[in-house]
Amino acid sequence: MTATGLSATPKEYRQRLEGQPDEQIDAWTAELMRDVSIRRGVRHVLRDLMHAARLTEPQLERVFAAGNGAPAIVGRTAEGELMMPAASLHHLVPGLRRTLPNARDRMIEYLVENFEELVYL
């Protein structure tokens, strides 16, 4: 696996991520959200990001708006779960940067928690 550029373990992956510039972390986070939303759905992305970043739904909504996401497009599923269009997920990355002092650490956590998704993709 490492011959292809991927890490062999989540621990090794975290170490590699920590050596990357912020711009790369941001790009990989946005790409992963896009790819996972296509394969597993937006709700999966939102749940994973909220867990990794330790955010509540209202906090995630604020992060989205801080990233220049239109608050009016955030809604709820029939079950009452937070939902937004897949094409707008990228707004979460700049929103995290603008609202959280440790956004980098939280995005790295999101990437590491989704290590198995990366191996699958």
N, CA, C and O of each residue as an XYZ file, in Angstrom:
484
protein
N       0.818     -1.191      0.000
C       0.000      0.000      0.000
C       0.862      1.256      0.000
O       0.519      2.234     -0.664
N       1.964      1.250      0.725
C       2.788      2.451      0.783
C       3.465      2.743     -0.551
O       3.852      3.884     -0.801
N       3.615      1.757     -1.398
C       4.219      1.998     -2.709
C       3.357      2.920     -3.560
O       3.868      3.585     -4.461
N       2.063      2.968     -3.286
C       1.158      3.828     -4.040
C       1.047      5.219     -3.425
O       0.322      6.069     -3.941
N       1.754      5.454     -2.334
C       1.695      6.758     -1.694
C       0.801      6.770     -0.467
O       0.822      7.731      0.302
N       0.015      5.717     -0.272
C      -0.830      5.642      0.914
C      -0.022      5.100      2.077
O       0.968      4.397      1.876
N      -0.429      5.417      3.263
C       0.215      4.897      4.451
C      -0.324      3.514      4.754
O      -1.433      3.159      4.354
N       0.477      2.742      5.465
C       0.075      1.374      5.803
C      -0.915      1.332      6.965
O      -1.724      0.409      7.061
N      -0.851      2.325      7.844
C      -1.711      2.345      9.027
C      -2.234      3.761      9.258
O      -1.658      4.728      8.760
N      -3.325      3.879     10.014
C      -3.802      5.223     10.367
C      -2.749      6.037     11.127
O      -2.648      7.249     10.931
N      -1.975      5.392     11.978
C      -0.939      6.100     12.738
C       0.108      6.692     11.787
O       0.501      7.849     11.936
N       0.548      5.911     10.832
C       1.517      6.404      9.851
C       0.904      7.515      9.001
O       1.568      8.498      8.671
N      -0.361      7.347      8.657
C      -1.070      8.359      7.870
C      -1.126      9.686      8.630
O      -0.893     10.746      8.049
N      -1.432      9.628      9.919
C      -1.480     10.849     10.739
C      -0.113     11.537     10.727
O      -0.033     12.757     10.589
N       0.946     10.767     10.867
C       2.290     11.344     10.870
C       2.593     12.030      9.536
O       3.189     13.107      9.510
N       2.186     11.411      8.444
C       2.402     12.018      7.134
C       1.572     13.296      6.971
O       2.047     14.291      6.424
N       0.340     13.252      7.447
C      -0.517     14.441      7.353
C       0.070     15.609      8.134
O       0.029     16.751      7.675
N       0.606     15.332      9.293
C       1.145     16.396     10.137
C       2.305     17.125      9.472
O       2.624     18.254      9.847
N       2.931     16.498      8.498
C       4.019     17.142      7.783
C       3.587     17.916      6.548
O       4.425     18.493      5.855
N       2.299     17.935      6.266
C       1.779     18.601      5.067
C       1.393     20.053      5.367
O       1.031     20.381      6.497
N       1.473     20.915      4.357
C       1.041     22.309      4.555
C      -0.485     22.404      4.702
O      -1.217     21.510      4.278
N      -0.939     23.483      5.300
C      -2.371     23.692      5.521
C      -3.177     23.580      4.232
O      -4.262     22.998      4.229
N      -2.660     24.127      3.147
C      -3.395     24.107      1.877
C      -3.665     22.679      1.422
O      -4.724     22.390      0.865
N      -2.704     21.784      1.659
C      -2.886     20.388      1.262
C      -3.924     19.707      2.149
O      -4.770     18.961      1.655
N      -3.864     19.958      3.448
C      -4.855     19.395      4.374
C      -6.247     19.853      3.975
O      -7.178     19.048      3.940
N      -6.399     21.137      3.674
C      -7.697     21.685      3.262
C      -8.196     20.998      1.988
O      -9.359     20.604      1.902
N      -7.316     20.862      1.014
C      -7.712     20.245     -0.257
C      -8.110     18.795     -0.069
O      -9.118     18.350     -0.617
N      -7.328     18.054      0.703
C      -7.657     16.644      0.915
C      -8.957     16.487      1.699
O      -9.729     15.564      1.438
N      -9.204     17.375      2.654
C     -10.445     17.307      3.422
C     -11.646     17.539      2.505
O     -12.618     16.784      2.552
N     -11.584     18.568      1.683
C     -12.690     18.860      0.756
C     -12.885     17.718     -0.237
O     -14.020     17.351     -0.539
N     -11.793     17.154     -0.747
C     -11.891     16.044     -1.700
C     -12.490     14.809     -1.048
O     -13.315     14.120     -1.649
N     -12.077     14.532      0.175
C     -12.621     13.366      0.874
C     -14.112     13.538      1.129
O     -14.884     12.596      0.950
N     -14.525     14.730      1.546
C     -15.953     14.968      1.772
C     -16.734     14.739      0.480
O     -17.793     14.112      0.495
N     -16.216     15.243     -0.631
C     -16.880     15.048     -1.921
C     -16.970     13.560     -2.274
O     -18.040     13.064     -2.624
N     -15.854     12.862     -2.180
C     -15.820     11.451     -2.562
C     -16.707     10.585     -1.673
O     -17.420      9.710     -2.164
N     -16.662     10.828     -0.378
C     -17.491     10.041      0.542
C     -18.967     10.362      0.340
O     -19.813      9.472      0.435
N     -19.283     11.621      0.063
C     -20.700     11.962     -0.158
C     -21.240     11.240     -1.387
O     -22.407     10.848     -1.410
N     -20.421     11.063     -2.390
C     -20.848     10.339     -3.597
C     -21.062      8.867     -3.280
O     -22.054      8.272     -3.700
N     -20.144      8.294     -2.549
C     -20.190      6.856     -2.278
C     -21.135      6.473     -1.144
O     -21.831      5.461     -1.228
N     -21.159      7.291     -0.069
C     -21.916      6.893      1.122
C     -22.999      7.880      1.520
O     -23.870      7.548      2.323
N     -22.959      9.097      0.967
C     -23.997     10.074      1.254
C     -23.535     11.227      2.117
O     -22.579     11.115      2.885
N     -24.237     12.339      1.973
C     -23.909     13.566      2.699
C     -24.051     13.363      4.204
O     -23.214     13.841      4.970
N     -25.086     12.668      4.634
C     -25.289     12.467      6.079
C     -24.086     11.773      6.707
O     -23.700     12.095      7.831
N     -23.501     10.837      5.999
C     -22.309     10.141      6.508
C     -21.167     11.147      6.699
O     -20.487     11.129      7.725
N     -20.962     12.010      5.725
C     -19.917     13.036      5.813
C     -20.165     13.954      7.005
O     -19.248     14.221      7.782
N     -21.381     14.433      7.154
C     -21.697     15.360      8.239
C     -21.496     14.706      9.605
O     -20.933     15.321     10.511
N     -21.949     13.474      9.756
C     -21.760     12.764     11.031
C     -20.275     12.594     11.347
O     -19.833     12.847     12.467
N     -19.511     12.161     10.339
C     -18.077     11.956     10.562
C     -17.366     13.259     10.902
O     -16.528     13.295     11.803
N     -17.695     14.323     10.188
C     -17.045     15.606     10.444
C     -17.424     16.135     11.822
O     -16.567     16.642     12.547
N     -18.692     16.023     12.190
C     -19.111     16.489     13.517
C     -18.370     15.719     14.605
O     -17.960     16.298     15.611
N     -18.199     14.412     14.402
C     -17.494     13.598     15.386
C     -16.017     13.995     15.474
O     -15.500     14.244     16.563
N     -15.349     14.052     14.330
C     -13.917     14.350     14.314
C     -13.622     15.762     14.820
O     -12.639     15.980     15.529
N     -14.465     16.705     14.459
C     -14.253     18.104     14.847
C     -14.916     18.450     16.175
O     -14.786     19.570     16.669
N     -15.627     17.485     16.746
C     -16.321     17.686     18.026
C     -17.275     18.869     17.948
O     -17.218     19.793     18.760
N     -18.152     18.819     16.954
C     -19.126     19.885     16.724
C     -20.548     19.368     16.907
O     -20.845     18.214     16.597
N     -21.406     20.216     17.402
C     -22.834     19.922     17.437
C     -23.435     20.362     16.092
O     -22.759     21.013     15.296
N     -24.682     20.012     15.845
C     -25.332     20.447     14.609
C     -25.395     21.972     14.505
O     -25.078     22.511     13.444
N     -25.792     22.693     15.565
C     -25.792     24.165     15.450
C     -24.389     24.728     15.176
O     -24.246     25.692     14.424
N     -23.371     24.140     15.772
C     -22.010     24.590     15.509
C     -21.616     24.323     14.059
O     -20.962     25.152     13.426
N     -22.017     23.164     13.536
C     -21.708     22.848     12.141
C     -22.398     23.830     11.200
O     -21.825     24.224     10.185
N     -23.605     24.219     11.528
C     -24.305     25.215     10.718
C     -23.549     26.549     10.725
O     -23.447     27.210      9.691
N     -23.024     26.942     11.880
C     -22.251     28.182     11.961
C     -20.951     28.080     11.167
O     -20.543     29.034     10.504
N     -20.307     26.921     11.239
C     -19.086     26.696     10.459
C     -19.395     26.825      8.972
O     -18.647     27.463      8.232
N     -20.485     26.226      8.541
C     -20.892     26.285      7.139
C     -21.091     27.737      6.696
O     -20.595     28.138      5.643
N     -21.804     28.511      7.484
C     -22.046     29.917      7.144
C     -20.741     30.716      7.155
O     -20.544     31.596      6.317
N     -19.859     30.413      8.096
C     -18.575     31.118      8.165
C     -17.702     30.818      6.944
O     -16.818     31.602      6.600
N     -17.953     29.689      6.300
C     -17.224     29.321      5.090
C     -17.896     29.815      3.823
O     -17.595     29.348      2.725
N     -18.809     30.765      3.982
C     -19.566     31.365      2.870
C     -20.599     30.424      2.259
O     -21.002     30.596      1.108
N     -21.020     29.437      3.028
C     -22.140     28.599      2.604
C     -23.440     29.348      2.879
O     -23.573     30.023      3.899
N     -24.380     29.226      1.977
C     -25.668     29.915      2.140
C     -26.503     29.215      3.213
O     -26.918     28.073      3.013
N     -26.754     29.868      4.336
C     -27.522     29.231      5.407
C     -28.888     28.727      4.955
O     -29.403     27.758      5.513
N     -29.476     29.368      3.957
C     -30.814     28.978      3.504
C     -30.852     27.586      2.868
O     -31.925     26.992      2.761
N     -29.706     27.062      2.446
C     -29.730     25.728      1.818
C     -29.540     24.607      2.821
O     -29.648     23.434      2.464
N     -29.259     24.948      4.069
C     -29.146     23.937      5.114
C     -30.555     23.589      5.563
O     -31.370     24.466      5.850
N     -30.822     22.302      5.618
C     -32.159     21.868      6.005
C     -32.107     20.637      6.874
O     -31.084     20.322      7.481
N     -33.221     19.953      6.921
C     -33.379     18.743      7.726
C     -33.975     17.638      6.869
O     -34.773     17.895      5.968
N     -33.582     16.423      7.158
C     -34.178     15.270      6.495
C     -35.554     15.020      7.112
O     -35.942     15.687      8.072
N     -36.277     14.068      6.563
C     -37.578     13.699      7.117
C     -37.441     13.211      8.559
O     -38.380     13.305      9.350
N     -36.260     12.690      8.889
C     -35.991     12.203     10.247
C     -35.470     13.311     11.160
O     -35.184     13.063     12.331
N     -35.343     14.537     10.631
C     -34.894     15.662     11.434
C     -33.389     15.848     11.496
O     -32.902     16.650     12.292
N     -32.644     15.125     10.671
C     -31.190     15.245     10.680
C     -30.735     16.395      9.781
O     -31.346     16.676      8.750
N     -29.656     17.049     10.192
C     -29.078     18.136      9.410
C     -28.701     17.634      8.021
O     -28.189     16.525      7.867
N     -28.962     18.469      7.008
C     -28.674     18.091      5.626
C     -28.314     19.330      4.836
O     -28.797     20.427      5.118
N     -27.463     19.145      3.846
C     -27.100     20.217      2.909
C     -26.719     19.567      1.588
O     -26.395     18.380      1.559
N     -26.752     20.323      0.495
C     -26.379     19.746     -0.795
C     -24.918     19.295     -0.809
O     -24.052     19.963     -0.245
N     -24.655     18.179     -1.445
C     -23.291     17.662     -1.537
C     -22.343     18.682     -2.162
O     -21.188     18.792     -1.751
N     -22.821     19.414     -3.138
C     -21.976     20.389     -3.833
C     -21.554     21.546     -2.940
O     -20.679     22.326     -3.316
N     -22.155     21.671     -1.775
C     -21.817     22.785     -0.884
C     -20.911     22.372      0.275
O     -20.526     23.218      1.082
N     -20.567     21.101      0.372
C     -19.751     20.631      1.491
C     -18.404     21.340      1.596
O     -17.872     21.506      2.694
N     -17.858     21.754      0.471
C     -16.539     22.397      0.475
C     -16.514     23.668      1.323
O     -15.442     24.097      1.749
N     -17.671     24.275      1.575
C     -17.726     25.478      2.415
C     -17.343     25.183      3.868
O     -16.990     26.090      4.621
N     -17.416     23.927      4.245
C     -17.086     23.573      5.620
C     -15.596     23.764      5.918
O     -15.229     24.090      7.047
N     -14.742     23.566      4.921
C     -13.300     23.684      5.151
C     -12.899     25.118      5.525
O     -12.281     25.307      6.573
N     -13.222     26.128      4.721
C     -12.858     27.486      5.158
C     -13.615     27.907      6.416
O     -13.118     28.709      7.206
N     -14.814     27.364      6.598
C     -15.565     27.669      7.808
C     -14.868     27.151      9.053
O     -14.827     27.831     10.078
N     -14.316     25.936      8.964
C     -13.537     25.404     10.089
C     -12.343     26.304     10.364
O     -12.058     26.631     11.515
N     -11.653     26.699      9.316
C     -10.468     27.559      9.471
C     -10.833     28.895     10.129
O     -10.068     29.417     10.940
N     -11.991     29.442      9.784
C     -12.379     30.763     10.299
C     -12.922     30.715     11.722
O     -12.882     31.716     12.438
N     -13.429     29.558     12.135
C     -14.104     29.514     13.435
C     -13.362     28.743     14.525
O     -13.630     28.944     15.709
N     -12.442     27.872     14.146
C     -11.777     27.040     15.154
C     -10.273     27.274     15.175
O      -9.618     27.174     14.137
N      -9.723     27.583     16.337
C      -8.280     27.808     16.402
C      -7.463     26.553     16.080
O      -6.318     26.653     15.640
N      -8.043     25.391     16.297
C      -7.350     24.130     16.020
C      -7.980     23.397     14.831
O      -8.059     22.169     14.827
N      -8.417     24.138     13.843
C      -9.081     23.545     12.675
C      -8.194     22.517     11.984
O      -8.681     21.467     11.565
N      -6.933     22.797     11.861
C      -6.012     21.857     11.210
C      -6.046     20.498     11.907
O      -6.166     19.462     11.255
N      -5.940     20.511     13.228
C      -5.964     19.258     13.991
C      -7.278     18.513     13.785
O      -7.288     17.287     13.679
N      -8.380     19.245     13.729
C      -9.685     18.609     13.568
C      -9.863     18.044     12.158
O     -10.499     17.006     11.979
N      -9.304     18.723     11.165
C      -9.377     18.176      9.802
C      -8.480     16.949      9.669
O      -8.843     15.983      8.998
N      -7.319     16.986     10.301
C      -6.459     15.797     10.294
C      -7.187     14.650     10.966
O      -7.124     13.516     10.490
N      -7.867     14.920     12.049
C      -8.645     13.869     12.729
C      -9.706     13.292     11.786
O      -9.893     12.077     11.729
N     -10.391     14.158     11.056
C     -11.398     13.706     10.089
C     -10.757     12.804      9.031
O     -11.300     11.751      8.698
N      -9.620     13.214      8.513
C      -8.938     12.413      7.494
C      -8.508     11.058      8.058
O      -8.697     10.027      7.413
N      -7.935     11.062      9.249
C      -7.471      9.810      9.857
C      -8.648      8.895     10.190
O      -8.574      7.686      9.972
N      -9.730      9.464     10.717
C     -10.900      8.643     11.035
C     -11.497      7.998      9.785
O     -12.193      6.986      9.870
N     -11.221      8.585      8.641
C     -11.724      8.040      7.381
C     -10.638      7.327      6.583
O     -10.755      7.186      5.365
N      -9.596      6.884      7.249
C      -8.487      6.186      6.602
C      -8.981      5.006      5.760
O      -8.513      4.800      4.640
N      -9.913      4.245      6.294
C     -10.425      3.082      5.552
C     -11.165      3.511      4.290
O     -11.141      2.792      3.291
N     -11.816      4.658      4.318
C     -12.479      5.179      3.125
C     -11.444      5.494      2.052
O     -11.662      5.214      0.874
N     -10.332      6.068      2.454
C      -9.276      6.402      1.507
C      -8.702      5.153      0.858
O      -8.442      5.133     -0.345
N      -8.507      4.127      1.646
C      -7.975      2.880      1.109
C      -8.960      2.290      0.116
O      -8.559      1.718     -0.898
N     -10.261      2.429      0.408
C     -11.285      1.901     -0.494
C     -11.328      2.696     -1.796
O     -11.395      2.118     -2.881
N     -11.289      4.035     -1.682
C     -11.398      4.880     -2.842
C     -10.202      4.658     -3.733
O     -10.093      5.284     -4.787
